Amino acid sequence: MFPSRSGHDIWVFGYGSLMWRPGFSYAEAHAARLFGYHRALCVRSMIHRGTPDSPGLVLGLKVGGSCVGRAFRVAAADAHDVVDYLTWRELRRDTYRATACRLRVPGRVVDGICFTVNRHSVQYSGDLSLEAMTALVDEGVGSSGSSYDYLSDAVEHLNTVGIKDQGLGALLQLVRVRRSGSAIVRARKRV
């Protein structure tokens, strides 16, 4: 169930697409740090960025560390509509959980809501090796495009807002190397 604070403003933390495509009205937005969770490609996408036979990977918040993202303050007057929208967007399946959290925004700490990965979901990938992650990102293609494009776009968007996620950037480079090697092999087979 989505934690809500009836009659009060709410803060929503975005670590992925919520940062650049929130889809809801907000009163203010700030860079923010969430403690206790980190951004990771840890969700198997079996529709949008992959299939059940060849899943891709998308972002989730895993326990441990911290994460820089954006915090959105939603005015109390809009909170009900935003909660309904986020419930539809993030909680339709059992992949994510709405989690109460503490966020450090410039000059203060606020209580907020973030969406953490449900470790009991069939879509949770667990701790994959870099090799396994590279293969899933390279091979996953679903109704919304490829897992590779998703990762590339995420890294680009993060860089645009000044967040350098070294782990995602390094994984993207590994996928690019794998793809260039595959292209060379395909070219040799044609010769």
PyMOL commands that set and color helices and strands:
alter all, ss='L'
color gray80, all
select helices_A, chain A and resi 17-20+76-90+130-139+147-160+166-190
alter helices_A, ss='H'
color red, helices_A
select strands_A, chain A and resi 10-14+28-45+56-74+96-105+108-117+141-142+145-146
alter strands_A, ss='S'
color yellow, strands_A
deselect
rebuild
show_as cartoon
